[in-house]
Structure formats: structure tokens, C-alpha cells
């Protein structure tokens, strides 16, 4: 039983936890305990206000954050009650709505969820049909970005800002409309659809919206500063009846404008709802005051913000150390030497240390130098397990056997492993599908039944169709663990032999085979977790949804491994480390050359603020005085943001001077050792 204890909270946290009805904006500064506040608020509503758990919705942006919130609430009120709350991501909540009502919009159940590779394939086909000879990867990504921005803005393509004067507006409109038509004909939705389609449902069917506004009476939103226009509309609709919405976030950490996040949602929140109560969480439980003074000094230079000042009970601490280095190579070597010294002096583990940078290419020189040094490290944001070909192949097979009408999946796997089905035959499948208004799988069966394919190809096609139908029955029967059925599918495909023949070396084939084992283990873990939560653990659709919404775990990148973490400043938000190194604190890098004007410059400053506030005890800033661009070595200016750091919090050094001092100390030690040796020889 949850025992509410007011003494566990500071006054501002207590106001947030005990808030009952009406809109509230919680401005949660970095390290102010916002997740704890949200968890206790959910528990307080259930135990002290007697709100039914199924009336509470709390959404965040990542599965990791949602899992953390679930875990914390479960510790307070028990797992059974948590299972009735809706604690999830925006996309998972949207999927839950679509799974119940998508047929109202003309989709069939089950529907497919397509990823960026699937989307790129659709765009390439559209460009081909439009007789464009382009279709390079950059052009495709630009079009996908446009489609996503239009969906996120929740406007028709020609109403999107800037389109009135865009000479390509009619082409962009056609690509957008063709994309929407094709993905619906394939009974597939993309990630943006998981919010866009629920909004369309709510706006089109009043009874559907009434169902959810009646059922979901209390709405909490974590990381609210990251919401885009579509998510904001989604939230507005859900809390239309009661306005019992509490949003928790920090405008000073709004750093995702490139994803469509709009900081005005948190900056102007009091204007969107009536009678908004505002509370600021300014006590920081992470860093000492010197680091916070530096962060406060930096972020205060942003004019448009909710005023707040972080403070800590940890008054004393080491000053921030800033070092200039001759080149990025020297910077990397210096950081490594400093890490070695800091570990020895402060008894830190490698996992206690993070190196942060503005752009991914900056990791290259760090990667090289760390590898040579033998120091263990991991780079966050590398190739994901889901992006590896062997994993994608098997997940596409699972998609195809789960839903026959998943056209994209069938197209992907029909010749994997090779079945000798020629390009002209593949075109014929399309022709049959279009002529008879058939699904792609129905077209495959029609061609197979007609007996018009020559010998081997006809046999291989029949075998493929039979395999899909047979494993559909096996997965749907749920009589065996999904990993066991998947293993049988791998064996029947002779997929391991295919890997061996297509991998080049035995070592690489072994590595790819190990990835398949990770997938099989992920199936087992998913099944066990779902059954523990009281859900159907052998639901292929639920597993596929998880793999698309939440990256599969990788055994070599666990959080508890003793290794330094390298990541971009964007990736670091929400994390904390005893020691942080921010490299590349230079003009045109931080702030980035593309972001030197407002409002982008303010976001760059927020990004630097986020980096500073990741550090608990030790913060080091470095920059290079020279950086190569093409064939020229350019002089570089230190970041303008360094000037915003209060002087009493920081010490500046020249890394080259420190290196010279170290050399001189080594030389003096060597001379002293030589003299001692000479003196000993005199007394022998």
C-alpha cells in the first residue's frame, strides 16, 4: 500500500505531486527529479484521490523512459495496478487507438508498420513512375523529410510554410499524395501515421473521441518541450473535455527542432489552456553548484525562456577545466591522457565517463585514438541491430507469415535466399495484381496456379507460397515458443548456408549468425515478459511492433559494461555521468555553422546547456585552434558560448603547455635518477 509522505519532496515537487484537477505546467530543470515526481503523482492519484488506474495516461517519447516510469510506479502501487494504467510512448498509445478503430478509416487488420527503408522503396517507385531519372539517396531522403514535416504540421502539402513560393510545389504535392495512396493500398502505416491517423479518427468520428475523453481522465506528458504540432493536437483533443493535463518539461532543453519539436508549446502553454498552474522545479540533485552556475550563466543569454535558476545543496566542487589544443588529433590524444589521469586520481570507472560532441563525424578521430589506446568504449548511434541485413530478412519473413497482405515484406523476401525468380516475372506479379485488383500475395498464387511459369521458377514460387502459408499456421497456432518456430523457419530456408555463401569470410558469417541468435533470444525475452504482464506472449504482431518502436537489445552495448560512452550532445539528453568531456567547443561547430541565426542559435545554446548539465562532478571543455577543411588547415575561434560561462566557475589552459610541463617533469625526474645512480656508485 502506497504511503504518501510529504517530507520526501521539496515544496515545488509537492505541489506537482498533489495537484488534482485542471492544467498544470511543471518546469522541470535538469536533474530536478521529474521522473520521480511523475511516478509519485500517478501513485497519489490512485491511492489518495482514488482515481481508477485505467483513467490515467502518462506518455513519454522513448520506450526506455516509459519502462522506467512503469518500474517506478510499480514499486509504489504494485504491478497489477500499473498494468491498468496507460504508461507508454506517444506512438504506442497511437497504435493502441488504431488497433481498435483503424478499420473506420479504410484499413484492414492486421496492418503493417513500415520503416524508413520501406518508405524509401515507395518513393523510388513513385519517382520511376513520374519518369524522374534521379532517385538518389539524398533526393529520396529529402522527399521523405518533406512528407514527414507535412504530416507533423497537420496541414495539406500546399499549405505547408514556404510552399506558395516553391517552384517544385506541384511535384512535391504529387509525391506526397502518391505516397499516401500507395502506403494505404499496401495496408501499411508509417511512424508519423501513428499520431496522424488517431488525430484523423478523433476529428472525423466524434463518438471515437468521446470514448477516449471519457475513459482517459488524467493526462501526464513527460519531456513536453519535445512535442511537435501533431502531438500537440493529439493532446488537445484528448483533454478537450476536462483539461486535466499536467505537462512536465524544460524549455531550456528543447533541442529537437530538426525533428519538428516546437518550443512554443511549452513557452506558450499558459495561453493554450484556461487557469494553468505553473510550478518550477529548480533544485538540482545531480551536479554541484559550480557546474550549475556555469549552466545558468550560459542559458541566461537566451531571451525567450521561462526564467529559472538551478541550485544545489552540493556547494563545493571542482572548477570546470577548459583546454585549447593545436588540432582535433591532439585534442583526442589530450582527452585520453586526461581520462587516464582522472581515473587514477578520482578512482572512477570507465562507465563513469562520457565524451560528448556536436556532430557524429567528430567521433572518427576519437574512435581511432581510443582503439589504439586499448581503453574500452562504445559509440552510441552506430549501426543498429535492426538495420543489419540478416535481422531485417527474418523480420520481413515474420511480417509476411503474420499478415499475407504485407506487400513490402513479400517483395523483400521473395528472392531471399535466391529462388531464381527473374525481374520480368516480378513485374508480371504487379501486372496481375493491378489487373485483378488483388493483393500481392493473391497475385503470387494466381500466377502459380496458372502454371505459366517455366519449370524451376514455377516450382520455387509454389514452395515459397506453401512455406508462407504453413508458417502462418504455425505462428498463429501458438503451440510452440516463437523462437522455436523461427528457428524452424531459418532451418527450412537453409538460411545459415545462405549466410555462409554470401558473407565473404567465415568470421563475418559467424558474426551474422550470432546476430540471429540475438533475435531468437529477443523472441524468448519478449514472450516471457508478455506472459509475466498477463498478455499473450506468442503474438507475432506485438513483437514486430516492439522491434519497430523499440530497438532490439545488443549484448555488446549494455549500460553496465565498463566502457567510456561516446555520443552526440543530442543523444546525451536524459543521461548523467560523474565526468563529462565536451570536445569541439568551437565556432561553426558548437554553435554549428548552419545555426548562427535565431532561433537556431538559441537552440544551439540550449544544446550546450544540456551537455554541461550531464556532468555530476567533473566537467572538461576542449577545442582545437586549427581544423582541416578539404586541403586547407583553418584557424578556429573558440565557441562564443565559452564567454557566457561565469569566470569564477572555469579555468583555461593550453594543452600544449601542460604537455610541455609533463615532458619537463619527466626530464627532471630522469636527471634526478641519474644523479642518484652516480652518487650510489661513489659509495660502493
C-alpha positions in Angstrom: 0.0 0.0 0.0 1.4 3.4 -1.0 2.0 5.6 2.0 2.2 9.2 0.9 5.0 11.1 2.8 5.1 14.9 2.1 8.6 15.1 3.7 10.1 13.2 0.7 9.6 16.2 -1.6 10.7 19.8 -1.7 7.8 22.4 -1.8 7.7 22.7 -5.5 7.7 18.9 -6.1 5.0 18.5 -3.5 2.7 21.0 -5.4 3.1 19.0 -8.6 2.5 15.6 -6.9 -0.6 16.7 -5.1 -2.2 18.6 -8.0 -5.6 17.2 -8.8 -7.7 18.9 -11.5 -7.0 21.4 -14.2 -4.0 22.1 -16.4 -0.5 22.3 -14.8 2.9 23.2 -16.3 5.8 21.7 -14.4 9.0 23.4 -15.5 11.5 20.7 -14.5 15.1 21.9 -14.7 17.9 19.5 -15.4 18.4 16.9 -12.6 15.4 18.1 -10.7 13.8 14.7 -10.2 10.9 15.0 -12.7 10.5 11.2 -13.3 10.2 10.7 -9.5 7.5 13.5 -9.4 5.5 11.9 -12.3 5.7 8.5 -10.7 4.5 9.7 -7.3 1.8 11.8 -8.9 0.4 8.7 -10.6 0.6 6.8 -7.3 -1.0 9.8 -5.4 -3.9 9.9 -7.8 -4.5 6.1 -7.4 -4.1 5.8 -3.7 -5.0 9.2 -2.2 -7.5 10.5 -4.8 -9.0 7.1 -5.6 -8.7 7.5 -9.3 -9.1 4.3 -11.2 -5.7 3.3 -12.8 -7.2 2.8 -16.3 -8.2 6.5 -16.2 -4.6 7.7 -16.1 -2.5 8.2 -19.2 1.2 9.2 -19.0 3.2 9.5 -22.2 6.9 10.0 -23.0 9.0 9.9 -26.1 11.1 6.8 -25.6 10.4 3.2 -24.6 13.3 3.4 -22.1 11.6 6.4 -20.4 8.2 4.6 -20.4 9.7 1.5 -18.9 11.5 3.5 -16.2 8.2 5.2 -15.3 6.4 1.9 -15.2 9.0 0.4 -12.9 8.9 3.3 -10.5 5.1 3.3 -10.3 5.0 -0.4 -9.8 7.4 -0.1 -6.8 4.9 2.4 -5.3 1.5 0.8 -6.0 2.2 -2.7 -7.3 2.5 -4.3 -10.7 -1.2 -5.2 -11.1 -2.3 -1.6 -10.8 0.4 -0.4 -13.1 -0.8 -2.8 -15.8 -4.1 -1.0 -15.9 -2.5 2.5 -16.3 -1.6 3.7 -19.8 2.1 4.4 -19.3 3.6 4.4 -22.8 5.1 6.4 -25.6 3.1 8.6 -28.0 3.5 6.1 -30.7 2.4 3.1 -28.6 -0.7 5.0 -27.4 -1.5 5.9 -31.0 -1.1 2.2 -32.1 -3.5 1.2 -29.3 -6.1 3.5 -30.7 -5.5 2.4 -34.3 -5.6 -1.3 -33.4 -9.2 -0.7 -32.2 -10.5 1.8 -34.8 -8.4 1.9 -37.9 -11.0 0.0 -39.9 -13.1 3.1 -39.7 -10.5 4.8 -41.9 -10.5 2.0 -44.5 -7.5 -0.1 -43.3 -7.7 -3.8 -42.6 -6.5 -5.7 -39.5 -3.7 -6.5 -39.0 -1.9 -3.6 -40.7 1.8 -3.4 -41.4 4.1 -0.8 -39.9 6.7 0.4 -42.4 10.2 1.8 -41.6 12.4 4.2 -43.4 13.8 1.6 -45.8 10.2 0.6 -46.8 9.4 4.3 -47.3 12.4 4.9 -49.4 11.4 2.0 -51.7 7.9 3.5 -52.2 9.4 6.9 -53.0 11.8 5.4 -55.6 8.9 3.7 -57.3 6.9 6.9 -57.4 9.9 8.8 -59.0 10.2 6.0 -61.5 6.5 6.2 -62.4 6.9 10.0 -62.8 9.8 9.3 -65.2 12.3 11.1 -63.0 15.9 9.8 -63.6 17.0 10.8 -60.1 16.0 8.8 -57.1 19.4 9.0 -55.5 19.5 8.5 -51.8 19.8 12.2 -50.9 16.8 13.1 -53.1 14.8 10.3 -51.6 15.6 11.3 -48.0 14.7 14.9 -48.8 11.3 13.8 -50.1 10.7 11.6 -47.0 11.7 14.5 -44.8 9.1 16.7 -46.6 6.4 14.1 -46.2 7.1 13.8 -42.5 7.2 17.5 -42.0 3.8 17.9 -43.7 2.2 15.2 -41.6 3.7 16.6 -38.5 2.4 20.1 -39.3 -1.0 18.6 -39.8 -1.7 20.6 -43.0 -2.2 19.7 -46.7 1.1 19.8 -48.6 0.4 23.1 -50.4 -0.4 24.8 -47.1 2.9 23.9 -45.6 5.0 27.0 -44.8 7.0 28.2 -47.8 5.2 26.1 -50.4 3.5 29.2 -52.0 6.8 30.3 -53.5 8.3 26.8 -54.0 8.8 26.1 -57.8 8.5 22.4 -57.1 5.3 22.6 -55.1 3.2 20.7 -57.6 5.7 17.9 -57.8 6.0 17.7 -54.0 2.2 17.6 -53.7 2.0 14.7 -56.2 4.8 12.8 -54.5 3.1 13.3 -51.1 -0.4 12.3 -52.4 1.0 9.2 -54.3 2.9 8.1 -51.2 -0.2 8.4 -49.1 -2.2 6.4 -51.6 0.3 3.7 -52.1 1.0 3.0 -48.5 -2.7 2.8 -47.9 -3.2 0.4 -50.8 -0.5 -1.8 -49.1 -2.4 -1.6 -45.8 0.7 -0.1 -44.2 1.3 2.9 -41.9 4.4 4.8 -41.1 5.6 6.2 -37.8 4.0 9.6 -38.4 0.7 7.9 -39.1 0.7 6.5 -35.5 -0.2 10.0 -34.4 -1.7 11.4 -37.6 -4.3 8.7 -38.0 -5.6 8.9 -34.4 -6.0 12.6 -34.9 -7.9 12.0 -38.1 -10.1 9.5 -36.3 -10.8 12.0 -33.5 -11.6 14.8 -35.9 -13.8 12.6 -38.1 -15.6 10.4 -35.6 -16.9 12.3 -32.6 -18.0 9.1 -30.9 -14.5 7.7 -31.0 -13.1 10.9 -29.4 -15.9 10.9 -26.8 -15.0 7.3 -25.9 -11.4 8.3 -25.1 -12.1 11.6 -23.4 -14.5 9.8 -21.1 -12.1 6.9 -20.4 -8.8 8.8 -20.0 -9.5 11.4 -17.4 -5.9 12.3 -16.3 -3.2 13.0 -18.8 0.5 13.5 -18.0 3.2 14.3 -20.5 6.9 13.9 -20.0 9.5 15.8 -22.0 6.8 18.1 -23.1 9.2 20.5 -24.7 9.8 17.9 -27.5 6.3 17.8 -28.8 5.6 18.6 -32.4 2.4 20.2 -33.8 0.8 16.8 -34.5 1.4 15.5 -30.9 0.2 18.8 -29.5 -3.1 18.5 -31.5 -3.4 14.9 -30.3 -3.1 16.0 -26.6 -5.5 18.9 -27.1 -8.2 16.6 -28.4 -7.7 14.0 -25.6 -8.0 16.5 -22.8 -10.8 18.6 -24.5 -13.5 17.6 -22.0 -11.7 18.2 -18.7 -8.3 19.8 -19.3 -6.8 17.5 -16.6 -3.4 17.7 -18.2 -0.1 18.0 -16.5 2.9 18.6 -18.8 6.4 18.3 -17.5 9.4 19.6 -19.3 12.1 22.2 -19.7 12.2 24.8 -22.4 15.9 25.2 -21.7 16.3 21.6 -23.0 14.3 22.0 -26.2 16.8 20.7 -28.7 14.9 18.7 -31.3 13.6 21.4 -33.8 15.1 19.3 -36.6 12.6 16.6 -35.7 9.7 19.0 -35.7 9.6 19.8 -32.0 8.3 23.3 -31.3 9.4 25.0 -28.2 6.4 27.4 -28.3 4.2 24.5 -27.0 5.9 24.8 -23.6 6.8 28.5 -23.8 3.1 29.5 -24.5 1.4 26.6 -22.6 -0.5 29.0 -20.3 -2.1 30.6 -23.3 -3.4 27.3 -24.7 -5.5 26.3 -21.6 -7.5 28.1 -19.0 -6.3 28.6 -15.5 -2.9 27.0 -15.9 -1.0 26.5 -12.6 2.8 26.8 -13.1 5.4 25.3 -10.8 9.2 25.4 -11.3 11.5 22.6 -10.1 14.8 24.4 -9.7 16.6 22.3 -7.1 19.1 20.1 -8.9 20.0 16.7 -7.3 22.7 15.8 -9.9 25.5 18.4 -10.1 27.4 20.6 -7.7 26.8 24.4 -7.7 29.9 25.4 -9.7 28.6 23.3 -12.7 25.1 24.7 -12.2 26.4 28.3 -12.1 28.1 27.7 -15.4 24.9 26.2 -16.9 22.8 29.1 -15.5 25.2 31.6 -17.0 25.1 30.1 -20.4 21.3 29.6 -20.7 20.5 33.1 -19.2 21.7 34.5 -22.6 18.6 33.1 -24.3 16.0 35.8 -24.2 12.9 33.7 -24.9 12.6 31.3 -22.0 10.8 30.6 -18.7 13.1 32.2 -16.1 14.5 29.7 -13.6 17.8 29.2 -11.9 19.2 25.8 -10.9 20.6 25.4 -7.4 22.1 22.6 -5.5 22.9 21.7 -1.9 26.3 20.5 -3.1 28.1 23.8 -2.8 31.7 22.8 -3.2 33.2 21.1 -6.3 36.0 21.2 -8.9 36.0 24.1 -11.3 35.4 23.4 -15.0 38.6 22.9 -16.9 38.9 24.3 -20.5 41.8 23.4 -22.7 42.8 24.6 -26.2 44.6 22.1 -28.4 46.5 22.5 -31.6 44.4 20.1 -33.7 41.5 17.7 -33.4 44.0 14.8 -33.3 45.9 16.5 -30.5 42.6 17.2 -28.8 41.7 13.5 -28.8 45.1 12.4 -27.5 44.9 15.0 -24.8 41.4 14.0 -23.7 42.6 10.4 -23.5 45.5 11.4 -21.3 43.2 13.4 -19.1 40.8 10.5 -18.7 43.7 8.3 -17.6 44.8 10.9 -15.0 41.3 11.5 -13.8 40.5 7.8 -13.3 43.7 7.3 -11.3 43.2 10.4 -9.2 39.4 10.1 -8.5 39.0 6.3 -8.6 36.5 6.4 -11.4 35.3 3.5 -13.7 35.3 3.9 -17.4 31.5 3.8 -17.3 31.6 7.0 -15.2 32.9 8.9 -18.2 31.3 10.3 -21.3 32.8 12.2 -24.3 30.2 14.4 -26.0 30.4 16.2 -29.4 28.1 18.2 -31.7 28.3 16.0 -34.8 28.8 12.3 -35.5 31.9 12.8 -37.7 33.8 14.1 -34.7 33.8 10.6 -33.2 36.1 9.3 -36.0 39.3 10.6 -34.6 38.3 9.7 -31.0 37.4 6.2 -32.2 40.9 5.8 -33.8 42.8 7.1 -30.8 40.8 5.2 -28.2 41.1 2.0 -30.2 44.9 2.4 -30.2 45.0 3.2 -26.5 43.2 0.0 -25.6 40.6 1.8 -23.5 37.2 0.2 -23.7 34.5 2.4 -25.2 31.2 2.4 -27.1 29.9 4.8 -29.6 26.1 5.5 -29.3 24.4 5.9 -32.6 26.2 3.4 -34.7 24.6 0.7 -36.9 21.6 -0.7 -35.1 21.0 -4.4 -34.9 17.6 -3.9 -36.7 19.5 -2.4 -39.6 21.6 -5.5 -40.2 20.6 -7.4 -43.3 20.2 -10.8 -41.7 17.9 -9.5 -38.9 15.8 -7.5 -41.4 15.4 -10.6 -43.6 14.0 -12.7 -40.8 11.8 -9.9 -39.5 10.4 -9.4 -43.0 9.7 -13.2 -43.1 7.9 -12.8 -39.8 5.9 -9.9 -41.2 4.9 -11.9 -44.3 3.7 -15.0 -42.4 1.9 -12.8 -39.9 0.0 -10.8 -42.5 -0.3 -12.1 -46.1 -1.2 -8.7 -47.4 2.1 -7.2 -46.2 3.3 -6.4 -49.8 6.5 -4.7 -48.8 7.6 -7.7 -46.8 6.8 -10.2 -49.6 8.7 -8.1 -52.1 11.7 -8.1 -49.9 12.0 -11.8 -49.2 10.6 -13.4 -52.4 14.2 -13.9 -53.7 16.0 -14.3 -50.3 17.6 -16.8 -50.4 17.8 -16.7 -54.2 14.9 -18.6 -55.9 15.7 -17.6 -59.5 12.6 -15.6 -60.0 13.5 -13.1 -62.7 12.8 -9.4 -62.8 10.3 -9.8 -65.7 8.4 -12.4 -63.6 8.3 -9.9 -60.6 6.8 -7.3 -63.0 4.2 -9.8 -64.0 3.1 -10.2 -60.4 2.5 -6.5 -60.3 0.5 -6.6 -63.6 -1.7 -9.5 -62.3 -2.3 -7.7 -59.0 -3.3 -4.4 -60.7 -5.5 -6.1 -63.4 -7.4 -8.2 -60.9 -7.4 -5.7 -58.0 -5.6 -8.4 -56.0 -3.2 -8.2 -53.1 0.4 -9.1 -53.9 0.1 -12.5 -52.3 -3.1 -13.2 -54.1 -1.3 -12.3 -57.4 1.5 -14.7 -56.5 -1.0 -17.5 -56.0 -2.8 -16.6 -59.2 0.4 -16.8 -61.3 1.4 -20.0 -59.5 -2.0 -21.7 -60.1 -2.0 -20.7 -63.7 1.0 -22.9 -64.3 2.5 -20.4 -66.8 5.9 -20.1 -65.1 8.6 -22.3 -66.5 9.9 -25.3 -64.6 12.3 -24.3 -61.8 10.8 -20.8 -61.2 7.3 -22.2 -61.0 8.4 -24.8 -58.5 10.2 -22.3 -56.4 7.2 -20.0 -56.4 4.9 -22.8 -55.2 7.4 -23.7 -52.5 7.5 -20.1 -51.3 3.8 -19.7 -51.2 3.4 -23.0 -49.3 6.2 -22.0 -46.8 4.4 -18.7 -46.1 1.1 -20.3 -45.5 2.5 -23.2 -43.5 4.4 -20.9 -41.1 1.5 -18.6 -40.8 -0.5 -21.5 -39.4 2.4 -22.4 -37.1 2.9 -19.0 -35.7 -0.9 -18.4 -35.3 -1.4 -21.8 -33.6 0.9 -20.6 -30.8 1.6 -24.2 -29.8 5.3 -23.6 -29.5 7.6 -20.7 -28.4 8.0 -18.2 -31.2 11.8 -18.6 -31.1 11.3 -22.3 -31.8 9.1 -21.7 -34.8 11.5 -19.0 -36.1 14.4 -21.4 -35.7 12.4 -24.0 -37.8 11.9 -21.3 -40.4 15.6 -20.5 -40.5 16.4 -24.2 -41.0 13.8 -24.7 -43.7 15.1 -21.7 -45.6 18.7 -23.0 -45.3 19.4 -19.5 -44.2 22.7 -20.3 -42.4 24.1 -21.8 -45.5 22.9 -18.7 -47.4 24.8 -16.5 -44.9 27.9 -18.7 -45.3 27.9 -18.3 -49.0 27.1 -14.6 -49.1 29.4 -13.3 -46.2 32.8 -13.5 -47.8 34.7 -14.8 -44.8 33.9 -17.4 -42.1 34.4 -14.9 -39.4 31.9 -12.5 -40.9 29.4 -15.4 -41.4 29.9 -16.3 -37.7 29.2 -12.7 -36.7 26.0 -12.6 -38.7 24.9 -16.0 -37.3 25.4 -14.6 -33.8 23.0 -11.8 -34.7 20.4 -14.4 -35.5 20.9 -15.8 -32.0 20.3 -12.4 -30.6 17.0 -12.2 -32.5 16.0 -15.6 -31.2 16.8 -14.6 -27.6 14.9 -11.4 -28.1 11.8 -13.5 -29.0 12.2 -15.6 -25.9 12.7 -12.5 -23.7 9.6 -10.8 -25.3 7.5 -13.9 -24.7 8.5 -14.2 -21.1 7.9 -10.5 -20.4 4.5 -10.5 -22.0 3.3 -13.6 -20.1 4.6 -12.0 -16.9 2.5 -8.9 -17.7 -0.6 -11.0 -18.3 -0.6 -10.6 -22.1 -0.3 -13.1 -25.0 3.4 -13.8 -25.3 3.2 -15.5 -28.6 1.7 -12.7 -30.6 4.0 -12.0 -33.6 2.3 -8.7 -34.3 3.1 -7.4 -30.8 6.7 -8.5 -31.2 7.0 -6.9 -34.6 5.6 -3.7 -33.2 8.1 -3.7 -30.4 11.1 -4.2 -32.8 9.9 -1.2 -34.9 9.1 1.1 -32.0 12.0 0.0 -29.7 15.4 -1.2 -30.8 16.4 -4.8 -30.2 18.9 -5.1 -27.3 22.5 -5.7 -28.2 24.6 -7.7 -25.8 27.8 -5.8 -26.6 26.3 -2.4 -25.8 24.9 -2.9 -22.3 24.6 0.1 -19.9 26.6 -1.7 -17.2 29.6 -2.6 -19.2 32.8 -0.8 -18.0 33.4 1.4 -21.0 33.6 5.1 -21.9 30.5 6.4 -23.7 30.9 8.5 -26.8 27.8 10.3 -28.1 26.4 13.4 -29.6 25.1 16.2 -27.4 21.6 15.4 -28.7 21.9 11.8 -27.6 23.0 12.7 -24.1 19.8 14.3 -23.0 18.3 12.5 -20.1 21.6 10.9 -19.1 24.2 11.8 -16.4 27.8 10.9 -15.7 30.3 11.7 -12.9 32.8 13.0 -15.5 31.9 14.6 -18.9 34.2 15.9 -21.7 32.7 18.1 -24.3 35.0 18.3 -27.3 35.0 20.7 -30.2 33.7 23.8 -28.4 34.4 25.9 -31.4 32.7 28.4 -33.6 30.9 26.8 -36.6 30.8 23.5 -34.7 29.2 24.5 -31.4 27.3 26.6 -32.4 27.1 24.8 -35.8 27.7 26.8 -38.9 24.2 26.2 -40.1 22.7 27.6 -36.9 24.3 31.0 -36.3 21.0 33.0 -36.6 17.9 33.0 -34.3 16.0 30.9 -33.4 18.5 28.2 -34.3 21.3 29.9 -32.3 19.2 29.8 -29.1 18.7 26.0 -29.7 22.5 25.6 -30.1 22.9 27.3 -26.7 20.4 25.0 -25.2 22.3 22.1 -26.6 25.5 23.3 -24.9 23.5 23.8 -21.7 22.3 20.1 -21.9 25.9 19.0 -22.3 27.0 21.0 -19.2 24.2 19.6 -17.0 25.1 16.0 -17.8 28.1 16.3 -15.5 27.8 15.4 -11.8 31.3 16.2 -10.6 33.8 16.9 -13.3 33.4 18.8 -16.5 36.1 19.4 -19.1 35.7 21.5 -22.2 38.2 21.3 -25.1 38.6 23.0 -28.5 41.1 22.9 -31.4 42.8 26.0 -32.6 43.2 24.6 -36.1 40.9 22.3 -38.1 41.4 20.8 -41.6 38.8 21.5 -44.2 39.4 19.8 -47.5 43.1 20.5 -48.2 43.4 23.6 -46.0 44.2 24.0 -42.3 42.0 26.8 -41.0 42.4 28.9 -37.8 39.4 28.2 -35.5 37.9 30.5 -32.9 36.7 29.1 -29.5 32.9 28.9 -29.2 31.1 32.1 -28.3 29.3 30.1 -25.6 32.5 29.8 -23.5 32.3 33.6 -22.9 28.9 33.0 -21.3 30.4 30.8 -18.6 30.9 32.8 -15.4 34.7 33.4 -14.7 34.5 32.0 -11.2 33.5 28.6 -12.4 36.1 27.9 -15.1 39.9 27.6 -15.6 41.5 27.9 -19.0 44.7 26.1 -20.1 46.8 25.4 -23.1 47.0 21.7 -23.5 50.4 22.1 -25.3 51.8 23.9 -22.2 50.6 21.1 -20.0 52.2 18.5 -22.3 55.5 20.6 -22.2 55.3 20.7 -18.4 54.8 16.9 -18.3 57.8 16.5 -20.5 59.9 18.8 -18.4 58.9 16.9 -15.3 59.8 13.6 -16.9 63.2 15.1 -17.9 63.8 16.4 -14.4 62.9 13.0 -12.9 65.3 11.3 -15.3 68.1 13.7 -14.4 67.5 13.2 -10.6 67.5 9.4 -11.1 70.8 9.7 -13.0 72.4 11.8 -10.2 71.2 9.3 -7.6 72.7 6.5 -9.5 76.1 8.3 -9.8 76.1 9.0 -6.0 75.4 5.4 -5.2 78.3 4.3 -7.4 80.7 6.6 -5.5 79.9 4.9 -2.2 80.4 1.4 -3.5 
